[in-house]
Amino acid sequence: MSGMIGQDALKRRAAEAAVAEVEDGMVLGLGSGSTAELALHALAVRVAAGLRVSGVPTSARTAGLARQLGVPLADFAAHTRLDLAIDGADEVEPVSLALIKGRGGALLREKIVAAASRRMLVVVDESKLVHRLGRGAIPVEIVAFGWQATFARLEAAGMHPVLRRATDGAPFLTDGGNHIADCSPGQIDDAAALDRRLRDVIGVVETGLFLGLAWRVIVASAKDVGWLGPEQPPT
């Protein structure tokens, strides 16, 4: 059983498999969260051994860790198209590869980086696999100005939002200065329709529904590392 090995070990196994896909000269999207940080550590080992890459970070935390580890950074001023994004996910539908992301608070920047990448490689342990999205909350990034009104509109739409708060009790702020409403509409039978409904709410900046963005998903289990998705990358 996976619990015998531990979640951290499973994440590390998946992260190392993802970094093995990185080729010399690539411009990468560097994800946020615990699994993405493990991938960054594995990438740093390859960089120290001579791999030439640069990465666009999805959060200030990721940028700081990359500098600490010696992974060169880039930005969209120099590269509007990235070769490969490596990131984690909170929930994954194995058939559709639809994702929920953002429970770490970086969903807007993560989605910008994912959309700018030729391929998005997602690394998870098997606990993140779900039959249908919606086992947990969907993070929705909302503008800080008038957040109470946006919150009320989400409530009226049946999203059961909860405003995310920082450790001091103040509303959580993303790197972009926005708030996050964690929404719980229940099991999601039509993720695309729900995404459109959320986007129609004035004050919503972005949703944690990542649809049609993942190329492949690496899943670490107690037995091995498996792959979900096509064998060949998109052109």
C-alpha positions in Angstrom: 0.0 0.0 0.0 1.1 3.5 -0.8 0.9 4.6 2.9 3.8 2.2 3.7 6.2 4.3 1.7 4.8 7.7 2.5 3.4 10.6 0.4 6.7 12.5 0.3 8.6 9.6 -1.2 5.9 9.0 -3.8 6.0 12.7 -4.8 9.8 12.6 -5.1 9.6 9.5 -7.3 7.2 11.2 -9.7 9.2 14.5 -9.6 12.4 12.8 -10.6 10.6 11.0 -13.5 9.4 14.4 -14.7 12.8 16.0 -14.6 14.2 13.1 -16.6 12.1 14.4 -19.5 14.0 17.8 -19.5 16.3 18.3 -22.5 19.3 20.6 -22.8 18.4 24.1 -23.9 14.8 24.0 -22.8 12.9 26.9 -21.3 10.8 25.5 -18.6 7.7 26.5 -16.6 8.6 26.0 -12.9 5.5 25.1 -10.9 4.6 25.8 -7.3 3.7 23.5 -4.4 5.4 20.6 -2.6 5.7 18.3 -5.7 6.9 21.1 -7.9 9.6 22.0 -5.4 10.8 18.4 -5.3 11.1 18.6 -9.1 13.0 21.8 -8.8 15.5 20.1 -6.4 15.9 17.3 -8.9 16.4 19.8 -11.7 19.1 21.6 -9.7 21.1 18.4 -9.6 21.0 18.1 -13.4 21.9 21.8 -13.8 24.9 21.3 -11.5 26.0 18.4 -13.7 25.9 20.6 -16.8 22.3 20.8 -18.0 21.6 24.1 -19.7 18.0 25.3 -19.0 16.2 28.3 -17.7 12.8 28.5 -16.0 9.9 30.9 -15.7 8.6 30.6 -12.1 4.9 30.5 -11.2 5.4 32.1 -7.8 7.7 34.2 -5.7 8.4 31.2 -3.6 9.5 29.1 -6.6 11.7 32.0 -7.8 13.4 32.2 -4.5 14.0 28.5 -4.3 15.4 28.4 -7.9 17.9 31.1 -7.1 18.9 29.3 -3.9 19.4 26.1 -5.8 21.2 27.6 -8.8 18.6 27.1 -11.4 18.7 30.0 -14.0 15.5 32.0 -14.3 13.9 33.6 -17.3 10.7 35.7 -17.9 8.1 36.3 -20.5 9.9 39.4 -21.8 12.5 37.0 -23.3 10.3 33.9 -23.9 6.6 34.1 -24.7 6.6 30.4 -25.5 8.0 27.7 -23.2 9.0 24.2 -24.0 7.8 22.3 -20.9 6.0 23.2 -17.7 6.4 20.9 -14.7 3.8 21.3 -12.0 1.7 19.3 -9.5 -2.1 19.1 -9.1 -4.6 18.8 -6.4 -7.0 16.5 -8.3 -6.6 14.6 -11.6 -9.2 12.9 -13.7 -7.3 10.0 -15.3 -9.2 9.8 -18.6 -9.7 13.5 -19.4 -6.5 14.7 -17.6 -8.7 17.6 -16.3 -7.1 19.1 -13.2 -7.9 21.1 -10.1 -5.0 23.3 -9.0 -4.4 26.3 -6.8 -4.8 25.0 -3.3 -1.3 26.4 -2.7 -2.5 29.8 -3.9 -0.6 30.3 -7.2 -3.3 29.2 -9.7 -3.4 32.4 -11.9 0.4 32.3 -12.6 0.4 28.6 -12.9 -2.3 28.7 -15.6 -0.5 31.5 -17.5 2.6 29.4 -17.5 0.8 26.2 -18.5 -1.0 28.0 -21.3 2.3 29.4 -22.6 3.9 26.0 -22.7 4.1 23.5 -25.5 3.6 20.7 -23.0 2.5 20.6 -19.4 3.8 17.6 -17.4 1.9 17.0 -14.2 3.5 15.1 -11.3 1.3 13.6 -8.6 1.1 10.6 -6.2 -1.9 8.3 -6.6 -3.9 9.9 -3.9 -4.6 12.8 -6.3 -6.5 10.7 -8.8 -10.3 11.1 -8.7 -13.2 9.6 -10.7 -14.7 13.1 -11.1 -13.3 16.5 -10.1 -14.8 18.1 -7.0 -13.7 15.8 -4.2 -12.3 19.0 -2.6 -12.7 22.7 -3.1 -12.0 24.6 -6.3 -9.8 27.6 -5.7 -11.1 30.7 -7.5 -8.9 33.8 -7.6 -11.0 37.0 -7.2 -10.1 40.7 -7.3 -9.4 42.1 -3.8 -11.4 45.3 -4.5 -15.1 44.6 -3.7 -14.4 41.0 -2.9 -17.4 40.9 -0.6 -19.7 41.6 -3.6 -17.9 38.9 -5.7 -18.2 36.5 -2.8 -22.0 37.1 -2.6 -22.4 36.5 -6.3 -20.5 33.2 -6.0 -22.7 32.3 -3.0 -25.8 33.1 -5.0 -24.5 30.8 -7.8 -24.4 27.9 -5.4 -20.7 27.7 -5.2 -20.5 27.7 -1.3 -17.4 29.9 -1.3 -15.0 30.2 1.7 -12.6 33.1 1.7 -9.1 31.8 2.2 -7.3 33.5 5.1 -3.6 33.8 6.0 -2.2 32.6 9.3 -2.9 35.9 10.9 -6.5 35.8 10.0 -6.4 38.4 7.3 -7.6 37.5 3.8 -5.0 35.5 1.9 -3.2 37.5 -0.8 -1.8 35.8 -4.0 1.4 37.0 -5.6 -0.8 39.1 -7.8 -2.5 40.8 -4.9 -5.8 39.0 -5.3 -7.9 36.9 -2.8 -9.0 33.3 -3.2 -12.5 31.9 -2.7 -12.4 28.1 -2.2 -15.7 26.9 -3.8 -17.4 23.6 -3.1 -20.1 22.9 -5.7 -19.8 19.2 -5.2 -18.9 16.5 -7.8 -18.3 18.1 -11.2 -20.0 16.4 -14.1 -19.3 19.1 -16.6 -16.1 20.9 -15.7 -16.1 23.1 -18.9 -19.6 24.4 -18.1 -18.7 25.1 -14.5 -15.6 26.9 -15.6 -17.7 29.1 -17.8 -20.2 29.8 -15.0 -17.4 30.9 -12.7 -15.7 33.1 -15.3 -19.1 34.9 -15.9 -19.0 36.1 -12.3 -17.8 39.7 -12.2 -14.7 39.9 -10.0 -13.5 36.4 -10.8 -9.9 36.5 -12.2 -9.3 32.8 -12.8 -10.4 29.4 -11.7 -8.5 26.4 -10.5 -10.0 24.2 -13.2 -7.2 23.4 -15.6 -8.9 21.9 -18.7 -7.2 20.8 -21.8 -3.8 21.9 -20.6 -2.1 18.8 -19.3 -0.1 16.8 -21.8 0.7 13.9 -19.6 0.5 13.0 -15.9 3.1 11.1 -14.0 1.6 9.1 -11.1 3.7 7.5 -8.4 2.3 4.6 -6.6 3.9 2.3 -4.0 4.7 -0.2 -6.9 6.0 2.0 -9.7 5.7 5.3 -11.6 3.0 5.3 -14.2 2.1 7.6 -17.1 -1.3 8.9 -18.1 -1.8 10.5 -21.5 -0.5 10.2 -25.1 2.8 8.7 -26.0 3.8 11.5 -28.3 4.1 15.2 -27.3 2.0 17.9 -29.2 3.8 19.7 -32.0 
